[in-house]
Every structure is written in structure tokens, then in C-alpha cells.
Amino acid sequence: MQERKKLGYFDSCNYTPEELIVAANLIPVRLFGSRTETPTLVDTYVQSHFCPFARSCLDLALKGYYANFTGFVISHGCDVTNQFYDIWKKHVNPKFLYYFHIPLITEGETAKRFFVKELAHFKSSLEEFVGNEITQDDLRRGIELCNETREWLRKISELRRKDPPLITGAELHGLVRMSQITVKEEVNKVLRQKYNELSNCTPMGNRNPRILLSGSIIDDSTLIQFFEGLGVSVVADDLCVGTRYFWTSTELTQNPLHDIATRYLTKPILSAKVPRAKRLKYIRTLINRYQIDGVMLHQLKFCDSYHIDNVTIHEVLKEAEIPVLVLETSYTMSGMGQLRTRVEAFIELLQKIEH
């Protein structure tokens, strides 16, 4: 059997249709940056005040870290992803590079028609690149494999509803991250085994404040480990390496492309998409479902869309008397001392409210 090749995708959230990539007999691999590798080549092409996550991914590409990838997809998300396609095309110059268009407005028939046409165009481009037709059966296989991944992640995430939770937020984050870079058949086996192990456990330990973590991309579990090490339990999240990736599945009918479009347009949105009320409604759902004590709104430095959106989210949650902490972090995890002080003060506030 011919070894499957990796197709990387750069995405500010989770709008790249992994199902189509799997259907083309390729391995979808989300691109993550490095918090330890100092960017050195990217400064030649991108200003220092650009998204540090995007800068890190491009820097790794320029250094040849993705040399074993057969190609890349860059999906429309925030302003940064919109601008990076031309830079990747000229300076990384892969064999295959596709810009996947996603509607800004995620509701309505116009958005649905647009998305279906874009999926059909992406499918044709993949077929031309791999030299094989992507059949209806191939599409169904891709949908079923991706659905299985999401279903196992949802089951594992539900174990966080226990008090204390049966899995830490950092552990779940690690599983989601792995799911975005690993062959689906392999990761589904790992997730099934993990769920079977955890579901037989009994909650142990002291009860910590139950936190919802929401905001910019966190592509390394270290930050969540840091928060939980200070004495909170991240039992829910509104993150792209988190529940936004697996909250919904694709309902299969006789038209797989329409089914895929419906799923991606009804999934939880990132801050750069509209209507923004959709994100707020989702956050409220998580707060109620996971019995949240407090919300931490995370924004990566220079991540403009979350800086703007979090203002509204903060105000609405405060009006509802839900404790909120807004945190800005740098991609390199500098300034952890100040971060520690603010999180510890927030924990003290939550403990006072509880008592």
C-alpha cells in the first residue's frame, strides 16, 4: 500500500475540511508553531507586530521544518491568514498550495451555496494534484473517520463535567492537538482506549474552581498546565484546539459536500466570524453545561479580533455576575510572573465567592 503523504493546513480556527483531505488519501496535519524556536527568518517578510503564531509557522516553513509535506492549505480566517497566502506562495513555494475561502457570515443560504461551491473547487484541485478521482464513497469514508474522532473527543470532554473532573484541561488539550496532526485511524484507537480507561475512574482529589478558558489559539498545553498548577480546573473551553474542533459532527445524507458545508457553518465560531452573538451563545452553553465558576478570556498578543471581541464578552458576563479574568500572553510565554499574580488573585476571588 502506498504511503500516505502529509498535507499541512494553516488555519486560525478549524475551517479546513479535513474530510476532503482524508478522502484524497492524504493526511491532514494542522500547522503549529514553536514556543521554544526563536524566529529568525520571518522578520525579513513580516513585521514583528503580526500574529506571533502565524509568524512562528512561517518561520518554521522557511527553515525547512515542513520539508516532508506534500503541500499546504491556507484557510480564510482572520486578516493574518488572508495575507499569508502570497508570502507562502512566493517564499515557501510548495508543490501544492490552496487558499480555502470561507464566508465571513456563517449563516444563511448564500453562505451555504458559497461554501458548497468552494468545497467542490477544493475537491477538484485535490483530484488534479493526487491524480485520482475522489468518489462519493471516499467522501463518506473521510466524513466517518473525522466524525469518529470528534465523537471520542466529545465523550472524553464530557468526563470534565464530573466534580472533580476525570481528566485535566491540559490532558484534553493534548488529545485534541494530537487529533489534528495524526492519522485518523491511529488517533481514533488512542482516543477509544483513553476513554475506556477514564470512564472507569472515580473522581479524586480536592475541588478546584471550575474554569472556562476561551479565546485565541493555544497550541501548546504548557499554558493550561500552568493555570491548573496554580489551583484551577479547566473543565471547559472555547478554543480551536479544544471544543470548537469537535463540538459538532457531520450528518451524512446523499450529498456529502452539502453535509460537510452544513457542519462547518454551524460549528462554534472564532472571533473573526459573524454573527458574534453565536459565539456568546456558545459560551453561555458551556458555562451552564460544565457548571463554571469563572471565565478566563485569553488573548494572544497582536490577536486583534479577540482583543475586540473579548471586550463585549467581558461586559456581558460581568452583567450576568459571572467572574471574568482577561489575560494577554506572548507566544514565547514571557511575563509568567505577572500572569501568576493575576491568576492567583482571581482564584482567591472565586474561593471567596464559593464560601
Protein Blocks (a to p, Z undefined) as FASTA:
>chain_A
ZZddddddddfblmbcfklmmmnopacddddddfkbccfklmmmocfkbcfklmmmmmmm
mnopmmmpgbdcdddfbfmlmmmmmmmmmmnopabdcdddddfblgdjklmmmmmmmmmm
mmmmmmmmnopacdfklmmmmmmmmmmmmmmmmmmmmmmmpccdfbdfklmmmmmmmmmm
gcfklmmmmmmmmmmmmmmpccedjdddddddeddddfbfklmmmmmmnopacfbdcdfb
ljklmmpccdddfblklmmmmmmmmmccdfkbccfklmmmmmmmmmmmnopabdcdddde
hilklmmmmmmmmmmmmmnopacddddddfklpaklmmmmmmmmmmmmmmmmmZZ
